[in-house]
Amino acid sequence: MSSSENSPSITVLMAEYNTDPDRLRAAIRSILAQTETDFELLIVDDGGSNDVDAIAEEFMDPRIRVVGYGENRGFVAALNYGWRRARGAYIARMDTDDTVESSYLAEVFSFLKENPEFSVVSGQAVEFSTDGVSLVHGRPGEVSPKSLMRGGAPIHAASMLRREALESVGGYPVYRRAEDLALWCELLLADRRLYILPKVLYHYRVDASDFAKRRLSNRGDEIRVRLRYYPKLGAGPREYLRVCQSVASGLLPVGLVRWIRARMHVRA
């Protein structure tokens, strides 16, 4: 095995739990098709029903590694377990039911290497859904505390992080459905800089059933994250309005939330 295979520059990190196998295969294929080849694909098996090892073996690609612990511990635990076992100095995220452009790794990696002042770089993401609505997520440019609190966060699954930056804040804070927002806050508080490239590099799947997960009963940690970190980041009335919006969107009917989102975001 070559030195590049032993110590790749990039670890693409996935956390897998009961993903539709065909969607998982599509996600893996899109990573293996990257123009940047100096990477490993590290899949954390979070104790679901899929035979992740068998699916990975179908590709016969030595860059794929599957690790796990034989039980379901949850998404954040899987991410923290994974990055600590990563061989790369850069950690790129990828969800198991999405796909990426073939230039995803090359573009974010190139930006990080050329701009050492940034610790996190994300591409924009286009949402594709059963509604047939294509919405673009991600506001290009540097992410300041104000822009983060106003909804301009990097797209977590479309981001690459310097491993040392992730390690410096202790990895992902343990919050359900808000671990990425908490991580961005921790990094900003540590004077780390974040950036969103002005290019769609990620294809983010949203099914109708996903909106049920956004009800208020499932958004407690998101609200707690905002209330914990926003004062530290210097929030004002406009930023606290985001907390109210989180509560309101969790109370509104799912159909209405989907209608509002389709009219507030940029379409692809």
C-alpha positions in Angstrom: 0.0 0.0 0.0 1.4 3.4 -0.9 2.2 6.2 1.6 -0.8 8.2 0.1 -3.1 5.3 1.0 -1.6 5.0 4.5 -1.8 8.7 5.2 -4.2 10.5 2.8 -4.6 14.2 3.0 -8.3 14.0 3.3 -10.7 11.8 5.3 -14.3 11.9 3.9 -16.4 11.1 7.0 -19.8 9.5 6.8 -22.1 8.3 9.7 -24.3 5.4 8.5 -27.6 4.3 10.1 -30.2 2.5 8.1 -29.7 4.5 4.9 -31.6 3.1 1.9 -28.8 0.9 0.4 -29.2 2.2 -3.1 -28.9 5.8 -1.8 -25.8 4.8 0.2 -24.3 3.3 -2.9 -25.0 6.5 -4.9 -23.3 8.5 -2.1 -20.2 6.3 -2.2 -20.0 6.4 -6.0 -20.0 10.2 -6.0 -17.1 10.3 -3.6 -15.1 7.7 -5.5 -15.6 9.7 -8.7 -13.8 12.8 -7.2 -11.1 14.5 -9.3 -9.1 14.8 -6.1 -7.9 11.3 -5.3 -5.8 11.8 -2.2 -8.5 10.7 0.3 -10.0 7.9 2.3 -13.7 7.3 2.7 -14.3 6.5 6.4 -17.8 5.1 7.0 -18.9 4.8 10.7 -21.4 2.0 11.0 -23.8 3.2 13.8 -25.3 -0.1 14.5 -28.1 -0.1 11.9 -29.6 -3.0 9.9 -27.4 -2.5 6.8 -24.4 -4.7 6.2 -22.2 -1.8 5.6 -19.0 -3.9 5.2 -20.7 -5.9 2.4 -21.9 -2.7 0.6 -18.4 -1.2 0.9 -16.8 -4.4 -0.5 -18.9 -4.1 -3.6 -16.7 -1.2 -4.8 -13.4 -3.1 -4.3 -11.7 0.3 -3.5 -9.0 0.3 -0.8 -9.8 3.9 0.0 -13.0 2.8 1.8 -12.8 2.0 5.5 -15.7 0.9 7.6 -15.4 1.3 11.4 -18.0 0.8 14.1 -18.8 -0.3 17.6 -21.7 -2.8 17.2 -24.5 -0.7 18.6 -26.5 2.4 17.8 -25.0 5.5 19.6 -26.5 8.2 17.5 -25.2 10.6 14.8 -23.0 12.9 16.9 -21.3 10.0 18.7 -20.6 8.4 15.3 -19.1 11.6 14.0 -16.9 12.0 17.0 -15.9 8.3 16.9 -15.0 8.7 13.2 -12.9 11.9 13.1 -10.8 10.6 15.9 -9.9 7.6 13.7 -9.4 9.6 10.6 -6.0 9.4 8.9 -6.3 12.7 7.0 -5.3 16.1 8.3 -8.5 17.5 6.6 -12.0 16.1 7.4 -14.6 16.4 4.7 -18.2 15.7 5.6 -20.7 13.7 3.5 -24.1 12.4 4.3 -25.0 8.9 3.3 -28.1 9.7 1.2 -26.7 12.7 -0.7 -24.3 13.2 -3.7 -21.6 15.7 -4.5 -20.1 17.2 -7.6 -16.9 15.5 -8.8 -14.9 18.7 -8.0 -16.2 18.9 -4.4 -13.0 17.7 -2.7 -10.7 19.4 -5.1 -12.3 22.9 -4.7 -12.6 23.0 -1.0 -9.2 21.4 -0.4 -7.5 23.8 -2.8 -9.1 26.8 -1.0 -8.0 25.6 2.4 -4.5 25.0 1.2 -4.3 28.5 -0.4 -6.0 30.3 2.5 -4.5 28.9 5.8 -6.4 31.6 7.8 -9.6 29.6 7.3 -10.4 26.5 9.3 -13.6 25.5 7.6 -14.7 25.8 4.0 -18.1 24.8 2.6 -19.5 24.7 -0.8 -23.1 25.7 -1.5 -25.7 23.0 -1.7 -28.7 22.5 -3.9 -31.6 20.8 -2.3 -33.5 18.2 -4.2 -36.8 16.7 -2.9 -39.8 14.7 -3.7 -41.6 18.1 -4.3 -39.3 18.7 -7.2 -38.2 22.0 -5.6 -34.5 22.9 -6.1 -33.3 25.4 -3.4 -29.8 26.7 -3.1 -28.3 26.9 0.5 -25.3 28.8 1.6 -24.4 32.5 1.5 -21.0 32.9 -0.2 -18.2 34.6 1.6 -16.8 34.6 5.1 -19.1 33.5 7.9 -19.1 36.1 10.7 -20.8 35.6 14.0 -23.6 37.9 12.9 -24.1 36.1 9.6 -24.1 32.7 11.3 -26.7 33.8 13.8 -28.8 35.2 11.0 -29.0 31.9 9.1 -25.8 32.0 7.1 -24.1 28.9 8.5 -21.8 26.7 6.4 -23.5 23.6 5.0 -22.3 20.9 7.4 -22.3 18.0 5.0 -20.7 20.1 2.3 -17.8 21.2 4.5 -14.1 20.4 4.9 -12.4 21.2 8.3 -8.9 21.2 9.4 -8.6 18.3 11.8 -6.5 20.3 14.2 -9.3 22.9 14.5 -11.9 20.3 15.2 -9.6 18.7 17.8 -8.9 22.1 19.4 -12.6 22.5 20.4 -13.0 18.9 21.5 -14.9 17.7 18.4 -18.6 17.9 18.0 -20.7 19.2 20.9 -23.3 16.7 21.9 -26.6 18.2 20.7 -29.3 16.4 18.8 -30.0 17.9 15.4 -27.8 21.0 16.2 -24.3 19.6 16.5 -23.1 21.5 13.4 -24.5 24.9 14.6 -22.8 24.3 18.0 -19.5 23.4 16.3 -19.5 26.6 14.2 -20.2 28.6 17.3 -17.4 26.9 19.2 -15.0 27.6 16.3 -15.9 31.2 16.0 -15.5 31.7 19.7 -12.0 30.2 19.3 -11.3 32.8 16.7 -11.4 30.3 13.9 -12.6 31.5 10.5 -15.2 29.9 8.2 -15.9 30.4 4.5 -18.6 29.4 2.0 -17.5 29.1 -1.7 -19.8 30.7 -4.3 -20.4 27.4 -6.1 -22.9 24.5 -5.7 -20.8 21.4 -4.9 -23.3 19.4 -2.9 -26.7 17.8 -3.6 -28.8 17.6 -0.5 -31.7 15.2 -0.3 -34.9 16.3 1.4 -37.9 14.0 1.5 -41.4 15.0 2.6 -41.0 12.8 5.7 -37.9 14.9 6.8 -40.1 17.9 7.6 -41.8 16.0 10.4 -38.5 15.9 12.2 -38.5 19.7 12.3 -41.5 19.9 14.6 -40.9 21.7 17.9 -40.7 18.4 19.8 -37.5 17.6 17.9 -36.0 21.1 18.0 -35.2 21.5 21.7 -31.5 21.1 21.3 -31.4 23.6 18.4 -33.1 26.2 20.6 -30.8 25.4 23.5 -27.7 25.8 21.3 -28.9 29.3 20.1 -29.7 30.4 23.7 -26.3 29.1 24.9 -24.0 30.5 22.2 -25.8 33.6 20.9 -25.0 35.8 24.0 -21.4 34.8 23.7 -21.3 35.8 20.1 -22.8 39.2 20.8 -26.4 38.6 19.6 -28.8 41.5 19.3 -32.6 41.6 18.7 -32.3 40.5 15.1 -30.3 37.5 16.1 -32.7 36.5 18.9 -35.5 36.7 16.3 -33.9 33.5 14.9 -34.7 31.7 18.1 -38.4 32.8 17.8 -38.4 31.7 14.2 -37.2 28.2 15.3 -40.0 28.0 17.8 -42.6 29.3 15.3 -41.5 26.9 12.5 -41.7 24.0 14.9 -45.3 24.9 15.7 -46.6 25.6 12.1 -48.1 22.8 10.0 -45.6 21.0 7.9 -47.2 21.9 4.6 -47.0 25.6 5.5 -43.4 25.4 6.5 -42.5 23.8 3.2 -44.4 26.5 1.3 -42.6 29.3 3.2 -39.2 27.7 2.7 -39.7 27.4 -1.1 -40.3 31.2 -1.3 -37.5 32.3 1.0 -34.6 30.5 -0.6 -32.8 30.9 -3.9 -33.9 28.4 -6.5 -31.4 26.5 -8.5 
